[in-house]
Every structure is written in structure tokens, then in C-alpha cells.
Amino acid sequence: RPVPYQDILFKEYIKITGDELSMRKFLGLTLNSSWGSIRCKIIGNHTALTLKLGGHVLDYLLDTGASYLTIDDEHADEMILSGQAVDLHENLQLEIANGELVDARKILIKRIVVEDVVVENVTAVSTRNNPKLLGMSFLNKFRSWKISEDGGWLRYKR
């Protein structure tokens, strides 16, 4: 529990920045709940996360309407060859937002890193020329999750 002057400093910092996690780390405090936080980016009107995925650092748009994380075929092949992903040998057709059907194959990505959070064994689909979407196959790896009202944070429970 912070001492009184830390309590005042903490509340003022939160009012100014909205960044509770950084302030708690600065004060050496642990979060009083089991919620973790990951900083998001706002790209246009979309919320995105920066992922370390198979040696690449990429921005992925959060898309709760997407069943899977999407990855392009070339990157998927690279990850499979290096042992960072497994081809599940399942081909499927996906309907994208505009109603078009696209051919895809399922893969299993062994490890994704977002800030200091490691998420393992995420089912993904690889296609040609797809947007980088972070769908429910990633988000469902958390017991619970929510996006902050301003879109700046992904809050999660493991």
C-alpha cells in the first residue's frame, strides 16, 4: 500500500496520463487485481497491437469479427521452415468483410510476444494479400479481456 504522498502522486499521475500500469511499476507496486495491460496504438479509427511474430515486428489491427489471426503466406512459410509455426494441413475458404471468399490454410503459431506478454499456440490463417488482423484465436487465449474506452489499452486476465 502506498504511503500518503505516493497516494496523492499516484492519483494525480493517473488523472494526467491515464497510465496506471507505468505508475504502479514506478512506485514498485503490484496491480491490486489480476488484470494486466498492453498498450495499443490507434491507426485511423482502429485499435492495433505491435506483435513480435517470427522475427518480425508488425502492427496488427484488433478485429473481434475475425475468427483468426491472419498472416500472409510468405511469412507463414518462413515461420514453418524455422520451426516457429506448424502447418495444420487444413485448407479452408474464409468470407472477408466485403463478402469475398478467399482461400486460406490453418497454421499454429508457437509464440507471439506483445510487449512483455507471451502468447503461445495461436491458430492463424495464412492467405495472399491479407490485412494483418488480430482475431479471436489470439484474444481467446486470455481468460478475459477488454479494450479501454479510449482504445489505448488492452486489459486482460490470464
N, C-alpha and C positions, 0 to 999 in steps of 0.2 A: 504494500500500500504506500503510495507516495506521501511524503511529508507535506504540510500545508503549502509551502511556497512552490513545490513541484506541482501540487494540485492546481494552483492558480495558473502557473505557466502552461501546464498541460491543457487546461480548458481554453486559454487564450490562443494557443497554437492551433488547436482543433478548429476554433472559430475562424481563424485566418486562413488556414490551409486545407482543412478537412482531412488531413493526413494523420489519422490516429496511429497507424502501424509504425510509421517512422518515429513519431514522438515516443511511443512506448519503447522502441528499440533504443533510442537516445537515453531515456531515463533508466534503461535496464529493467523494464517491467515486462511481464508476460501478459498476453491478452487474457482478459477475465472470462472469456468464453472459448469455445473450441473453433471459432471462425478464423480462417486465415484470409489473407488479402493478396491479390495480384493486381498491379497497376495496369490499366487498359489505356489504349490510345483511341482517340476519336478521329476517324478518317471519313471525311464528308459527314454523312448522317449515321455512320456505322461505328460500332464498337469493335475494336481489334485487340488482339494479344500478339506479342512478339514471342515466337517459338524458336527454340534451338531444335532443329529436326534434321537428323542425318548429316551433321556438319554444316548445315546452312542456318542462317538466322533470317527468319521470314515473318512478315506480318500476316496474320490470319484474321479474317472477319468472323466474329461470333454470329452464328446463324442457327437459331433454335428450330428453324424449319428444315434444316438439313439433317438427315439421319446419321451421316458420317463426316469425318474429317476428309477433305478432298486433297489430293496431291497429283501433280502431273506425272505422266508415265515415265518420263526420263528420270525424274528424282526418285520415283518408286523403284525403278530398275537399279539405280545406283545404290539405294539403301538395301535392296535384296542381295545384290552382289557383295556388299560389305558386311552382311550378316546383321544389319540393324533393323531389318524387316523380313517378314516371311510372306511368300506368295501363298494365299489360301486356295488357289486354283478354283476360284468361283467367279464366273463371269456373269454380269447382270446388266440390265438396262435401267437407267435412272431417269426420272422425269425431273427436269430442272424448272426453275421458276417461270420461264416463259412457255412451258408446256412441251418443249422439245425433248425427245428421248436421246440419251447419249449412252454409248457402250462404256462399261467400266469393269474393273476387276477388283476383287477384295484383297487387301493385304493386312497384315498385322504389324504395326509399328511397335517395336520393343520398348522404346524410351523416347519421351518428349520432355524437354525442360522448358519451363516458363519461370523466369526469374530464378528463385531457389526451390521451386516446386518441380518434382519429378513425377511424371505420369507414365505408367507402364502399360503395355499390351493394349494399345488403342487400335480398334478396327478402323481402317480407312479404305477409301476407294480411289483408284487411280484412273484418270482419263486424259485425253488430249485436250489441251487448251481450256482448262477449267479455272474458275476463280479459286483462290485459297480460302476455303470455308472451314470453320471450326464448328462442327456439328455436334449432335447429341452423343455420338460414340465417345467423344472426349469429355463433354460436360457430365455425362452419367458416370464417369469414374469418381466423381465426388459424391459423397452421401447426400449432400445438399449444396445448393449454390444459388446465388442471386447477383444481379448487376446493380450497382449503386444507382440512385436516381439520376445522377449527373452522367452516368456511363463511364466514370473514371476508374471504377474498381470492380473486379470480380471477387465476391466474397464466397468462401467455400468452407465446407466441413468435410473431413476425410472419414 
